[in-house]
Amino acid sequence: MDKKTLNEFFIILVEPKYGGNVGATARVIMNFGFSKLYLVNPCKLDEECYTRAMHANSILENAHIFPNFKDSIKNMDYLVATSSIEHKKDKRHLRNSISIENLAKRIFDIEGKIGLVFGREDYGLYNEEIAACDVMLKIYMYLEEGERFSRDKLDRWLRSATSSDASRRGPWWRRSTWGCYVPALHLGCQ
């Protein structure tokens, strides 16, 4: 079986609240060679959105916009829900989470279109959205409370999933020389 191409991956942002986060996500998508962005009932794609996208405006211009989650996943063969919450009692019973390392090992063997689903910045995915997915990916967050950005989640996932060097798959954050926590593979504070 041939290896899966990056064209078979779809990044799905569910009800993003901030245009800047959508733009930053588009930039990450382009930086890692992905191209498919699905937006579910998004906020306005404002000037900040396009500013943060930098040279990834084509990702935004070609994004598919859906009125609801159900419509966005109709043509997907395998769905990966993402969450930084592993044991919140109202989500725990829906899916046992898997680590990013486990998903990275097997993702290219899955046939068909794969949707990587990222929830709302303030709440994440609703229970029924998680239930519609095949697996739930636990993404470890080492940020202050309330500082969840879909771009950061996506960046860590893509770095892990596209890296052939297993030693580059975590830990996700390190303390920089400036004293702030940064993604382990980034060169400076963001």
C-alpha positions as a Markdown table, in Angstrom:
| # | Residue | x | y | z |
|---|---|---|---|---|
| 1 | Met | 0.0 | 0.0 | 0.0 |
| 2 | Asp | 1.3 | 3.5 | -0.9 |
| 3 | Lys | 1.9 | 6.0 | 1.8 |
| 4 | Lys | -0.9 | 8.5 | 2.4 |
| 5 | Thr | -0.4 | 11.8 | 0.8 |
| 6 | Leu | -0.9 | 15.1 | 2.6 |
| 7 | Asn | -3.9 | 15.9 | 0.3 |
| 8 | Glu | -5.9 | 13.2 | 2.1 |
| 9 | Phe | -5.8 | 15.2 | 5.4 |
| 10 | Phe | -8.4 | 17.8 | 6.1 |
| 11 | Ile | -8.1 | 20.3 | 9.0 |
| 12 | Ile | -11.6 | 21.0 | 10.4 |
| 13 | Leu | -12.1 | 24.0 | 12.7 |
| 14 | Val | -15.4 | 23.9 | 14.5 |
| 15 | Glu | -16.9 | 27.4 | 15.2 |
| 16 | Pro | -13.6 | 29.3 | 15.5 |
| 17 | Lys | -14.3 | 32.6 | 17.4 |
| 18 | Tyr | -11.3 | 34.6 | 16.3 |
| 19 | Gly | -10.2 | 35.5 | 12.8 |
| 20 | Gly | -6.6 | 35.7 | 13.9 |
| 21 | Asn | -6.6 | 32.0 | 15.0 |
| 22 | Val | -8.1 | 31.0 | 11.6 |
| 23 | Gly | -5.4 | 32.9 | 9.8 |
| 24 | Ala | -2.6 | 31.4 | 12.0 |
| 25 | Thr | -4.0 | 27.9 | 11.4 |
| 26 | Ala | -3.9 | 28.5 | 7.7 |
| 27 | Arg | -0.3 | 29.5 | 8.0 |
| 28 | Val | 0.6 | 26.3 | 9.9 |
| 29 | Ile | -1.4 | 24.2 | 7.3 |
| 30 | Met | 0.7 | 25.7 | 4.5 |
| 31 | Asn | 4.0 | 25.5 | 6.3 |
| 32 | Phe | 3.6 | 21.8 | 6.7 |
| 33 | Gly | 2.4 | 21.1 | 3.2 |
| 34 | Phe | -1.2 | 20.5 | 3.9 |
| 35 | Ser | -3.9 | 22.3 | 1.9 |
| 36 | Lys | -7.4 | 21.4 | 3.0 |
| 37 | Leu | -9.2 | 23.7 | 5.5 |
| 38 | Tyr | -12.8 | 23.2 | 6.5 |
| 39 | Leu | -14.5 | 25.8 | 8.6 |
| 40 | Val | -17.7 | 25.1 | 10.5 |
| 41 | Asn | -19.8 | 28.2 | 11.2 |
| 42 | Pro | -16.7 | 30.4 | 11.5 |
| 43 | Cys | -16.3 | 33.9 | 12.7 |
| 44 | Lys | -15.8 | 36.7 | 10.1 |
| 45 | Leu | -12.5 | 36.2 | 8.3 |
| 46 | Asp | -11.3 | 39.7 | 9.1 |
| 47 | Glu | -8.1 | 41.7 | 8.5 |
| 48 | Glu | -6.4 | 40.0 | 11.4 |
| 49 | Cys | -7.2 | 36.6 | 9.9 |
| 50 | Tyr | -5.4 | 37.5 | 6.6 |
| 51 | Thr | -2.5 | 39.3 | 8.4 |
| 52 | Arg | -1.8 | 36.2 | 10.5 |
| 53 | Ala | -2.1 | 33.9 | 7.5 |
| 54 | Met | 0.9 | 35.7 | 6.0 |
| 55 | His | 1.5 | 33.9 | 2.7 |
| 56 | Ala | -1.2 | 31.3 | 3.3 |
| 57 | Asn | -4.1 | 33.4 | 1.9 |
| 58 | Ser | -4.7 | 30.7 | -0.7 |
| 59 | Ile | -5.6 | 28.3 | 2.1 |
| 60 | Leu | -8.2 | 30.8 | 3.3 |
| 61 | Glu | -9.5 | 31.5 | -0.1 |
| 62 | Asn | -9.9 | 27.8 | -0.9 |
| 63 | Ala | -11.4 | 26.9 | 2.6 |
| 64 | His | -14.7 | 25.2 | 2.5 |
| 65 | Ile | -17.3 | 26.7 | 4.8 |
| 66 | Phe | -20.1 | 24.6 | 6.3 |
| 67 | Pro | -23.1 | 25.7 | 8.4 |
| 68 | Asn | -22.8 | 22.8 | 10.8 |
| 69 | Phe | -20.5 | 20.0 | 11.9 |
| 70 | Lys | -22.5 | 17.2 | 10.4 |
| 71 | Asp | -22.2 | 18.7 | 6.9 |
| 72 | Ser | -18.4 | 19.1 | 7.3 |
| 73 | Ile | -17.8 | 15.5 | 8.0 |
| 74 | Lys | -20.0 | 13.9 | 5.4 |
| 75 | Asn | -17.2 | 12.8 | 3.0 |
| 76 | Met | -14.6 | 11.9 | 5.7 |
| 77 | Asp | -13.6 | 8.3 | 6.2 |
| 78 | Tyr | -11.8 | 8.7 | 9.5 |
| 79 | Leu | -12.2 | 11.5 | 12.1 |
| 80 | Val | -9.7 | 12.5 | 14.8 |
| 81 | Ala | -11.2 | 14.6 | 17.6 |
| 82 | Thr | -8.7 | 16.7 | 19.5 |
| 83 | Ser | -8.8 | 17.7 | 23.1 |
| 84 | Ser | -6.5 | 19.0 | 25.8 |
| 85 | Ile | -8.9 | 17.5 | 28.4 |
| 86 | Glu | -8.5 | 13.8 | 29.1 |
| 87 | His | -10.5 | 13.1 | 32.1 |
| 88 | Lys | -13.3 | 15.7 | 32.2 |
| 89 | Lys | -16.1 | 13.5 | 33.4 |
| 90 | Asp | -18.7 | 14.5 | 30.8 |
| 91 | Lys | -16.3 | 13.7 | 27.9 |
| 92 | Arg | -14.4 | 10.8 | 29.3 |
| 93 | His | -17.0 | 8.2 | 28.5 |
| 94 | Leu | -17.2 | 9.1 | 24.8 |
| 95 | Arg | -13.7 | 8.1 | 23.7 |
| 96 | Asn | -10.6 | 6.9 | 25.3 |
| 97 | Ser | -7.9 | 9.3 | 24.2 |
| 98 | Ile | -4.8 | 8.2 | 22.4 |
| 99 | Ser | -1.4 | 9.9 | 22.4 |
| 100 | Ile | -0.1 | 11.8 | 19.5 |
| 101 | Glu | 2.8 | 9.3 | 19.3 |
| 102 | Asn | 0.3 | 6.4 | 18.8 |
| 103 | Leu | -1.6 | 8.3 | 16.2 |
| 104 | Ala | 1.5 | 9.3 | 14.3 |
| 105 | Lys | 2.6 | 5.7 | 14.1 |
| 106 | Arg | -0.6 | 4.5 | 12.5 |
| 107 | Ile | -2.2 | 7.5 | 10.7 |
| 108 | Phe | -0.6 | 6.8 | 7.3 |
| 109 | Asp | -2.0 | 3.3 | 7.3 |
| 110 | Ile | -5.6 | 4.5 | 7.5 |
| 111 | Glu | -7.4 | 4.5 | 4.1 |
| 112 | Gly | -9.4 | 7.4 | 2.8 |
| 113 | Lys | -9.9 | 11.0 | 3.9 |
| 114 | Ile | -8.8 | 11.9 | 7.4 |
| 115 | Gly | -10.4 | 14.8 | 9.2 |
| 116 | Leu | -8.4 | 16.4 | 12.1 |
| 117 | Val | -11.1 | 18.1 | 14.1 |
| 118 | Phe | -10.3 | 21.1 | 16.4 |
| 119 | Gly | -13.0 | 22.5 | 18.6 |
| 120 | Arg | -13.9 | 26.0 | 19.8 |
| 121 | Glu | -11.3 | 28.1 | 21.5 |
| 122 | Asp | -13.4 | 28.5 | 24.6 |
| 123 | Tyr | -15.0 | 25.1 | 25.0 |
| 124 | Gly | -13.6 | 22.6 | 22.5 |
| 125 | Leu | -15.8 | 20.0 | 20.9 |
| 126 | Tyr | -19.3 | 19.1 | 22.1 |
| 127 | Asn | -20.0 | 15.6 | 23.2 |
| 128 | Glu | -22.0 | 14.7 | 20.0 |
| 129 | Glu | -19.1 | 16.0 | 17.9 |
| 130 | Ile | -16.6 | 13.8 | 19.8 |
| 131 | Ala | -19.0 | 10.8 | 19.5 |
| 132 | Ala | -19.0 | 11.2 | 15.7 |
| 133 | Cys | -15.2 | 10.8 | 15.6 |
| 134 | Asp | -13.3 | 7.6 | 15.4 |
| 135 | Val | -10.7 | 8.5 | 18.0 |
| 136 | Met | -9.9 | 11.3 | 20.4 |
| 137 | Leu | -6.4 | 12.7 | 20.4 |
| 138 | Lys | -5.1 | 14.0 | 23.7 |
| 139 | Ile | -3.0 | 17.1 | 23.1 |
| 140 | Tyr | -1.0 | 18.1 | 26.1 |
| 141 | Met | -1.3 | 21.8 | 26.9 |
| 142 | Tyr | 1.3 | 23.5 | 29.0 |
| 143 | Leu | -0.2 | 27.0 | 28.8 |
| 144 | Glu | -1.8 | 29.2 | 31.4 |
| 145 | Glu | -5.5 | 28.7 | 31.9 |
| 146 | Gly | -7.6 | 30.1 | 29.1 |
| 147 | Glu | -4.7 | 30.3 | 26.6 |
| 148 | Arg | -5.8 | 27.6 | 24.2 |
| 149 | Phe | -5.2 | 28.3 | 20.6 |
| 150 | Ser | -6.1 | 25.9 | 17.8 |
| 151 | Arg | -3.0 | 27.0 | 15.9 |
| 152 | Asp | -0.8 | 25.8 | 18.8 |
| 153 | Lys | -2.6 | 22.4 | 18.9 |
| 154 | Leu | -2.3 | 22.1 | 15.1 |
| 155 | Asp | 1.3 | 23.0 | 15.0 |
| 156 | Arg | 2.3 | 20.3 | 17.6 |
| 157 | Trp | 0.2 | 17.7 | 15.8 |
| 158 | Leu | 1.6 | 18.4 | 12.4 |
| 159 | Arg | 5.2 | 18.5 | 13.6 |
| 160 | Ser | 4.7 | 15.1 | 15.2 |
| 161 | Ala | 2.7 | 13.5 | 12.4 |
| 162 | Thr | 5.1 | 14.6 | 9.7 |
| 163 | Ser | 8.3 | 13.9 | 11.5 |
| 164 | Ser | 10.2 | 10.7 | 10.7 |
| 165 | Asp | 12.5 | 11.3 | 13.7 |
| 166 | Ala | 10.7 | 9.9 | 16.7 |
| 167 | Ser | 13.0 | 11.9 | 19.0 |
| 168 | Arg | 11.3 | 15.1 | 17.8 |
| 169 | Arg | 7.9 | 14.0 | 19.1 |
| 170 | Gly | 7.9 | 15.6 | 22.5 |
| 171 | Pro | 8.0 | 16.8 | 25.1 |
| 172 | Trp | 6.0 | 19.5 | 23.4 |
| 173 | Trp | 7.2 | 22.5 | 25.4 |
| 174 | Arg | 10.5 | 23.6 | 26.8 |
| 175 | Arg | 11.6 | 26.6 | 28.8 |
| 176 | Ser | 13.4 | 29.1 | 26.5 |
| 177 | Thr | 16.4 | 31.2 | 27.4 |
| 178 | Trp | 14.0 | 34.1 | 27.8 |
| 179 | Gly | 12.0 | 32.3 | 30.5 |
| 180 | Cys | 8.8 | 31.6 | 28.6 |
| 181 | Tyr | 7.5 | 28.2 | 27.5 |
| 182 | Val | 7.7 | 27.6 | 23.8 |
| 183 | Pro | 7.0 | 24.7 | 21.5 |
| 184 | Ala | 10.1 | 22.5 | 21.7 |
| 185 | Leu | 10.7 | 22.9 | 18.0 |
| 186 | His | 10.1 | 26.6 | 17.7 |
| 187 | Leu | 13.1 | 29.0 | 17.6 |
| 188 | Gly | 11.6 | 31.8 | 19.8 |
| 189 | Cys | 8.8 | 32.9 | 22.0 |
| 190 | Gln | 5.4 | 33.4 | 20.4 |
